Amino acid sequence: MPLQTRPAGMMAISRASSRNIMVADGGHGRSVLQNHAATVIQRFCKRARARGSIRATFERNSVRKYKRKQMIAAKVKDIIIYVCFLACFTISSIVILQEQDIFNMGHHITEQIAQKEFRKEHSHVLKTFEDVATWEEWYQWAQGPLHDTIWTGAAWEGGSENPMPGYLFADNAIVGAIRFGTLRVKKRPCTNLNFAILNDSHTAPLACYGDKNGDYSDDTESTEPYGTGERLFEWEGWDTEPGEVQAERGVWFSTYRTGHERIYPTPAFWVLLPNYDGERAREGIVQMRDNGYVDAATRAVFVDFTVYNPMLNYWTIFRFVAESPKAGGLLMSHQLTTVRLYTFFESERATWLTVEILVICFFLYFIAEQVPRIRAEGRSYLLQMSTMAHNANIVAYVLVWCFRFAAFFCLPDRDTIALDADVFYQFRMASVYKSLSLYFNSLNAFLCWFKLVRYLSYIPRFALVTGTLVKSARGVSGFGVVFCVVFYGFAAAHMMTFGARVHGYRNLTSSVYTLLKSLLGEFNLDEMTLAQWFMGPLFFVLFIALAVFVVLNVLIAIISDAYSEQSAELKNSADTEIGKEIYEYIVNSIMATPCMRRGHAVANHLDKSRKEIFTKMTSRSASGADHDRDSDSSPPPPKMSGVAKVRPEQASDDGRGAAPPSKDGFTRVPSRRAGAAGEGSQDDGAWDRELGVDHMVIEEGEDAKAA
């Protein structure tokens, strides 16, 4: 092996150590140099372990930082995509329906028919559609507000003749005929009580209609012709094709729920009146009254017609219903549905169509993203609240398009429609399907904006809300069970006590709604007191004391505790600069495109060439001056990486003179590390500086022995 020259400092220490062997080791023959070597090896091993530990920690931290960076990039990407989707969805489904004329179209017609007063010859007091209580008043309504609105100009210019037959307000065209229909039940003997009749000429025997409860049902429906005139009312209707009633009933969602919570199928015994001839319509209504269109077996009468506005391109389907319950009298209700038909989209403008297509693409992207993730993570991922909300959003949007297709394919052929035809065109089923698509889309609107909270929870200040909801979920679920038990008890008690006297408690559903409004401060204590002087105030006080003062305050306490816990967790969390991260993600994404990468590489190459040329020119200009300055000077002394402690008497033997001693009694002289000239010494020094560890110090005497 080639002979390695020891540094001068080490030689001085060795000579000094050789003269003090017995002193350093207590006379046992062990040299001080050996003690130094042992100390050096121990400290080298400690530094190596420290460097290895720091290197491992550095690698772990690097991996952790890389993963966090990737996670942030993924979240920022999701936020950007979702915000773009939300903007498109809002434009295509919400902004486009802000046209208030969609409301005005049906509202103005309904006001004329349902809120206009009866004619003076029919009633000397103020009476409207909602005030009808007998069949005689129903005929007065049909001959008054209904006839005047549809067949005269009273709704437009106040005249008795309509200058534009078949139109309402001169802009809305009535499509086809106006249809009257009814539902009848069979007569049956009464099974509860039978009383003796002393004189048949005074009182008729008791008679019951419908099922055992007196209501309408498919089994008790009467399809027999009836009437008091020469022409009987047929189940298929007057001037209609056979089988139309049954065909209409065979369509899904063909049943109708009235405003009084009763469900009926499509009516029968149709009577069609033209939309353009007011005199024929008036005669038809009179003929219905004279021939006994309604009687004791009648359970409901329906009036249907359809209006189209070409400027809005919207259709409004009207239905006015008079129900005859088993208790007697009439229950009036009406419904209108305004929708866009004969199109899949809510607008025909190119801009709106483009946005709607973008929304479809976004949902296809969400489906393609969810399917493999559900397959990979399985049930645990599928049962997460955020996943269920996202999947519900997708399912609702799919149903939107299913109902749009159903509405389109059940429409009558537009080429066969004539505005003034004496034919009733069935648009109700299409309007029902289109309305269902709008209902599911409204659910989508809620879910889409509600899911934005999930993405905003990436920012700690917004995570406070979502965290509070999550932490309070278990407590609120337990509270919900207790609340439902207490609330059901109160609803049942109120219905049993006030059901026969107060409209708001007439059944269990109405009682629940009325009590829910009471929680918000809307209640009528006087009405309850008039119904029952003792039970009314008693139930009122109990409900307010338990449901409001106790139960609701428990709910507030549960949410407050969850809020405090979540606030404490987020107190020391660093805020996220979401704007900066979005900006960096967009810039990095743009720079990662092929064209930008190519341009960036060319720019880097030019910049590197300029730097190389500048470096060469600078080194050439400085080389001459450096050579002249260094020619007369001696070589610089070697750089010392540390100091060595020696005693003053030992340092004097080195020939360099004694250095002044320090406070600890040692003289500090420059020394080199043993491996300073070896390979990798520069890296070790860098690691030592990073660790904050001084270079090794060689000690003598008792200090070395103790080490």
C-alpha positions, 0 to 999 in steps of 0.5 A: 500500500502506498505510504500515507503522510499524516498531518502535522497536527496528528504527528504532534499529538502522537509525539506528545502522547508517546511521552505520556503513555503511563500517565494517560493509562495509569501505568497499564501500558495502553497508549493515549493514541489507542484511546484517541482511536477508540474515541474517533471510532465511537464518534464516527459510528455515532455520526454514521448512525445519525447520518443514516437516520437523517437520510432515512427521515429525509427520504420519508419526509420526501415521500410524504411531501410528494404524496401530499403534493399529489393529493393536493393536485388531485383535490384541486383537479376535482374542485376545478372539474366540479366547479366547471360542471356546476356552472354548466348545470346551473346555466342549463337547468336553473338559469333557463327556467327563470322566465317568470312568464312561465308562471304568468301563463297559467296563473292568469288563466287560473285566476279568471276561472277559479277566482272570478266571481259568479254572475249576478243572476246566479248569486247575489253574494261574492262567490268563487270556485273555491266556495262551491258546495253543491252541484247547483253551484257547480253548474253556476260556475260552469255557466259563469266563470268557466264559460266566460273565460274560455268562450267569451272575451271577458278575460281579454277585453270584457266583451260578451263575444270572443274576437279570437275564438279558441284563444285566451288573452289573445296569445294562448291557443286552446288545443282541441276540445274541453273535456268533462268527465266523471267517476261513478260508484255502484249503489249498495244496501246499507249494512250498518243500521236499517230503520223502518219506514212508516210511509214510503211517500214521505221518506225513501229507504236508506241507500249507500254507494261505493265500497264499505267505507263509502269511497270510490274504488275500481271494484265498485265503479259503475260503468252502466249508462245513466241519465234522465234525458233521451240520450244517456251518458255512456261510459266511453263518452259522447262522440269518442272512439271506443277503448280510449278510456281504458287505453288512457288508464293503462298508462303508467302514472295515469292516476290523479291525486287531488288537493284533498289527498284522494287518488282517482283514475282517468274519468269516464262518461266524457262530454266534449265541448268545442273551444271555438263555439260559445253557444254550443258550449253553453247548450252542452252545459245546460244539456248536462244539467237537464239530463242529470250528469251528476247525481248521488252516485257521482264521486268526482267531476273533472274539467280538462283542457290544454293551452299552448303559447307559441311565443314561449313554446310552453304548454299548460294542462289544466284540471278542475275537480269537484269531489263528492265525499261520502259526508256530502257537499263538494270539495273543490281543487284545481291543478295546472302543469306548465311544461315544454313538450315535443323537445328533449331540451328546455331551450332550442338556442344553440348556446343552451344546447351546447351547455346541456351537452356539456352537462351530459359529458360531465355526468358520463365522466362521473359515471366512468370515474365511479364504476372502477372505483366502486369495483376496486374499493367495494362496499366500504366506499359505496356506503360513504355518505359522500359517495351515496350523495354522488351516486344519487346525483347520477341516478337522478340525472339518468331518471331525468332523461328516462322521463324525458324520453317517456314524455316524448314518445307518449305525445300525440303526433303533432301532424294530426293536431288541429287547434279547432278540432272537436277532439280532446288530445291527451297531453296529461301523461306527457306533462306528468312524465315531463314534470317528473323529469323536472322534479328529479332535476330539482333534486339534482340541483339540490344535490349538486350544490350540496356536494359543493360543501364536500369540495369546500371542506378541503379548506379548513374554514369550510370544513368546520360545517361538514365536520360539525354535521359528521360529528353530530350525526350519531347524536342527532340520529338518537335525538330523531328517534325520541323526537319522532316518538314524542311528536307522533304521540302529540299528532295522534292526540290532537287528531283524536281530540280536534279531528272532527272540529278543526280543519288542521287536525282532520287526519293524521297527516294534516295533524303532523303538518299543523304541529310542524308549523306550530314549532315555527310559531304558527298556531291558533290557540283560539281555534283549539279552545273553541273546539274543546275548552279544556283539552285545547289549552292543555295540549297546547301547553304540553306540546310547547313545553316538551317539543319546543323548550326541551326537545329542540333545545336538546338538538341545539345542544348536540349540534353546539357540542359537535361545533365546539369539538370541530372548532378545537380540531381545526384551531391549529390547522394551517389555512389552505391558499386554494386560489394559489393552488388552483393557479399553480395547477392550471399553469402546470397543466398548461406547461405539461401540454406537448406544444408547451413542453417543446417550446420550454425545452427550446427556451432552456437550451438557449438559456443554457447556451448563453450561460456557457458562453458567459462563463467562458468569457468571464473565466478567460478574462480573469485567468491572467489577473489571477496568475499575476496575483498568485505568482509571488505568493506562497501556496495557501495553507490547508483548510482546517476542519476542526481543532484539537485539544492539547495541553500547553506543555505538549503544544510547545514540543511541536516547534510552533510555539505555545498557544495561549491556554483556554479557560478549560486548561487546554490549548486549541490548535488546528487539526484535520479530520482523519479522512479529510483527504479521503473519498466522500469527505465533502459529503460527510462534512455537508451532512455534519453541517446539516446535523449541526455536529462539530468536527471531532475533537481529540482529548487526552488525559482523564477526559479521554479515559472517561470517554 
